[in-house]
Amino acid sequence: MFEFPDIFQFEIGVYVERFVKWLTDNYTVFFDIIKDGVLWFLLRIQNGLLWIPWFVVVILVFILGWKAKSFKSGLIFGLMIFLIGTFGLWEDMMLTLAVVLTSVIIALILGIPLGILIAYKRGAEAIIKPILDAMQTMPSFVYLIPAIMLFGLGTVPAVFATTIYSLPPVIRLTSLAIQRVSKEMVEAAHSYGSSPFQTLTKVELPQALPTIMAGINQTTMMAMAMVVISSMIGAKGLGRNVMIAINRIDIAMGFEAGISIVFLAIIIDRLTQGIADRFKYPE
């Protein structure tokens, strides 16, 4: 039996741990500022969602489903949201939505500019794309480790882990969308005296919007996929109910929380797809 020789062992994890500890020791104030800012933003969204009466939410979901997809879809989506309320999980659903919306908004603020940068700069593409590959192949549980070390337990590290996990699709699809814009249209804009910024905002981004919207859809769905996992580090909402049900082997509680997550994911997926379809140009 031939074992791998000890002389070639290289424990890279030790150096990563030292680096994270160095960050937490020397930049505590910086991470506290980020934590306070994310928490403030999250609470604004959370309180806003909880402030809206339940029947208004059901009606809004129905209208959005009707306009984005069809009247039948609107009725089904409204019924799904109503059923979540009948399970006694209305507040948990809103807490889950707050985490997802906060994570997606931060991911878009970071991801769309990075996607544009990759599309314009080949050097940046060579550096960022391997990082995106690693982020998309990394097990989702791994994101919880730096989140806990940098921000402790609670909702903020859950937002951090969810944001990082859901970031790659919007970066990739934004870059791809910009690169696929017709070169003739870009050259025509330049020939008419448009600046690079004007070309980007008035020609490239409008043409790239359908693909970017597809990236937003994928980012949102990946954020939803982290709901249960992020509950392991203190995120409240439907994911926490699933974790409690697993620990207690409570089938009823687990089914209700699980089917609520499924309903929410279906509604978000169909609505974002429907909105993305609105931006598609006719063939």
N, C-alpha and C positions, 0 to 999 in steps of 0.2 A: 504494500500500500504506500503510495507516494503522496506525502502531504506537501502543501505549499511551504517553501522554506521561510523561516522567521526572518531571515536577513533582508528579505524584500518587502517586509510589511511596512506600510506607511499609514499611520492613523491620522488621516486628514480631518476627521471629525473633532479631534482635540483642538486643532488650530481654529476651526470654525467656532467652537465653543469659546475659546479665548477671545476671538474677535468680537463676538456678541457681548461677552462680559465687559470687554473694553468699551464698547459703545454705551452700554448701560451705566458704566462707572463714570465716563467722561462727558456724556451728552444726555444726562438725566433731564435737565431743564428743557432741552430740545424736544425730547419724546413726551414730556409732560405737556408742553404746548400743543403738540399734535393731538395728544389724548384729549385734552380739554376742548380743542377745536372740533374734533370728530364727535365728541360726546354732546357738545352744544348743538351741532347740526343734526345729529341723530334724534335728540330730544325734541327739537322743533318739528321734525317730520313725524315722530311718534305721537306727540301731543296733538298735532294737526289731524292725523288720521283718527285718533280716539275721539276728537271733538265732533267729527262728522256723524250725524245720526245714522243708525244702521239702515233705515229704510232709504235714506238718500244714497248710501253706498250701493245698495242693491239696484236702485233705479239707474245710477250712473254706470254701473257695470253692464246693465241691460242695454242702455243707450250706446255705450262704447262698442259692445259686441254687435249690436244692430248695424252701426255705422261702419265698423271695421270689417265685419264678415257678412252677417245676414240677420234677419229678424229672428229666425229660429235659433241661431247661435246666441243672440242676445238673451232670449228666454232661458236657454240652457245655462248660460253663464250666471244669470241672475239667480236661478234656482240653486246652482252650486254654492254661491255665496250665502244664500239664505240657509241652506243645509248646514254649512259650517257654523252659523249662528245657533241653529237648533241643537248642535252638539255641545253647546256651552263653551265654544272656543273662539268667540268673536274677538275678545281682547288679545288672546294669543296670536290670532291671525294678523291683527294689526301690528303687534310687536314684531312678528316675522317680516311683514311687509316693510316696516321701518328699517330693519337691518338690510333687507335686500335692496330697497331703494337707495339708502345711503351708500351702500357698497357700489351699486351700479353707477350712481352719479359721480362718485370719486373715480371709478374705473374709466368713465368716459372723459372726465376732465384730464386724466393722465394719458389715456390710451389714444384718443384721436390726435392730439398733437404729436405723440410719438409715432403713430402711423404715418402722418404727413412727413415727419422728419425722415423716416425710413424710405419713403417713396422718393424723396429728393436727394438724399445723401447715401450713396452706395457704401461708404465707410461705416456709417451708423448701422446700415442694414447688416453688414458683416458681423458687427458686434452684438446687436440686439437680437437677431433671429436665433442664434444658438441659445441665448438666454430664454427666449420664448419656448423653444423646443424643450428645454429642461423644465420650465414651469408647467408645461402641458403634460409631461410624462411623470412628473413628481407625484407620488401619492398624496392625496388631499390632506391626510392626517399630518403630514410633515409640516405643513404650513402653520399648524397650531403651536409648534415648538418655539420659533422665533417670536410669534405673536405673544405668547405667555411671557417670554423672557424680556421683551421690550415694553409690554404694556400691562403685565399681570393678568389676573382673571377678570372677566366681566364682558360687557357688550362691545367695548371698543376693540379689544383684541380679536373678537369674532368678526367685526367689520373689517379689520386689517387683513385677517386670513382670507375672508370672503373676497375682498377686493383683489388681492394678489392672485387668488385662484381663478377669478373671472376676467382678469385683465387681458390675457393673450388674444382671444378672438377679435376684440374690437381693434387691437393694434394691427393684427394681420390683415383683416378685411378692409380696414381703412387704407393701409399701404397698397393692397392689391387693387382697390377701387381707384385710387389716384393714378396708379401706374397704367391702368387700362383705359383711362380717358384718351379719346382720339387725339393723336399728335397734331393732326391737321387743325383741330379746333383750338388747341393751345397756340400753335403757330399763327393762326388767324388773329387770336387775341393780342399776341405780341405785335403783329404787324399793324394793328390799329392803335398801338401805343399804350396798351395795358401794362401796368407794373406787375411784378411777380405776385404781389399780394392781391391785386385786383383779379389777376388770372386765376389764382387759387380760389378766391371767394365767389367769383361770378361765373367761372367756367368749370373748373375742376371739381369743386365740392358739390355743386348742383348735379353734375353728371355722375358723380360717385355716390350720391346719397342713397340710392337703392341698396347698393352693396354694403354701405356703412350701416344702414338700418338692419340688414341681416346680421352684421357683427354685433349690434346692440341687442338683437334678439338672442344670439348665442351667449353673450355676456350675462344677460339677465337670467337665462336658464341655468348657466353654471353657478351663478350666485344662489339660485334656488336649490341647487344640488348640495350646497354647503350648509343648508339650514340645520339638518340633524347633527352634522359633524361639529359645527360651531357651537352647538348647545353644550358640548363637552367642556368648553372653557367658560361657560357662564352666560351665553346668549339666551335670553328668554324668548318664549314663543312656542310654536308648534313642535319644533325640534326637541325642546326640553320635555314636552309631554311624551314624545316617542321614547326618549331616554329613560324617563321614569317608568313607563310601561314595560320596557325591556327589563329593567332592574326588578320590577315587581312581578314580572310575567303576567301583566294585566292585559289580556287579549282585547277586551272591550275598549279600554283607553287607547291601546296601541292602534287598533283599527280606526277609531274615530280621528285620532291625530294624523295617522298615516294617510287616510283617504282625504283629509282636509288639505294636506300638503299636495296630494295628487290634483285635487280640484284647483288649488291655487296655481300650480304649475301649468295646468292645461289652460286656464284663463289667461295667464300672463303670456304664454307661448302663442296662443291664437290671436290675442289682441296685438302683440308686437308684430306678428307675421302679417296681420291684416293692415296695420299701419305701414309696414314696409312695402306691401303690395301697392299701396296708394301712390308711392313714389316711383314705381316702375314706369318706364316709358313704354308706350305701345310698340309691339314688334313691327 
